[in-house]
């Protein structure tokens, strides 16, 4: 592994793969499968305080789910003797799946979070050695009324406010968005304006099937949200949401990613419907807004535009931090598409993987080339 | 004193130093399956969380047989285990 290499962490239903490329991102070397046979629903890199750590959730249908990590790019993995994410006995809940792993803020280098099914948030303050359920959410009075979506009752999204230390958002299918402003002690639903198609009440306080929420760290009060039908933007930290599905062929979809250097640039991948979770018209198109959701335009160069029935799941899209930014997504049919120019053009990086569940991009040490003012090319 | 033998599935043998069979001696006669499993956890602590959920239930896709009978049909963890019995821990036929 060379400094400056981009590494895509790809979780699949049959293990994890690491795709490595130099910063030119022209050719990808595939390593893996790691954790072969286990479903890897979540991956994350942790480079705080000099770490070179990669976390993965490893779930066996038979033997349960644990969090494991590697510090040597997959050569060796931790293998916790006891399951490290467990519900307390009095909750009467049992872990089914770990859907999300997120590093804490830079000034909390030993803090990590994970979101799980059944919907709950766990926190570690010792670098991932031990994990504890966040009680304010575990004991939330809404819990009995949350109901499982198609993927189960999962807490799949964790967004940390980069400025306000005690503020955090989570998203639950189906529970909706919840925000804490006191470090997790209390949680308030933040779903005003988000429509529900599957309940008689179309704008309930909670119960939305939110698929993904993203935020740019330079503008933390602005959030974008891909709903189970609906694309939304909030300018007030989730207090209210406005429909911004202008120009997409369908506002149903799962993944959403924000450009690393431009808070107005967001990517989605529309699917036809919740009945037919494939790209509309068999055309695999990423849609990008360059103006914070006022308009969306298709990105098709290099993507199959005929008989493409690839489904892309909620965590299977990611960006890197280079300039120009790389954008990546994996499909349930085992393809990994990569763009090295902010989405203007795409290449099939690798084919034949097991169904892809999650993708994250990390830059190996010494390769960070952040440029906060950089903007993507393309017509605005 | 009751002696039972656990038959360990391949996937869990890294937790038993590769052994496929483990003999366990229990003071009560007959012990329950739950008591026999507790004795197994005492020998191989890492195995417990693989076989049971944190609530102490046998995982949904794991089957435990006492002899040739699945414990789920003959009393679950309360199933009495006779002296000399073989207890098989097996992954269920499931997957995808």
Interface residues (C-beta under 8 A of the other chain):
Chain A: X13 X60 X61 X62 X63 X64 X81 X82 X83 X86 X87 X89 X92 X93 X94 X95
Chain B: X11 X12 X45 X46 X48 X49 X50 X51 X53 X54 X55 X57 X59 X61 X62 X91 X92 X94 X95 X96
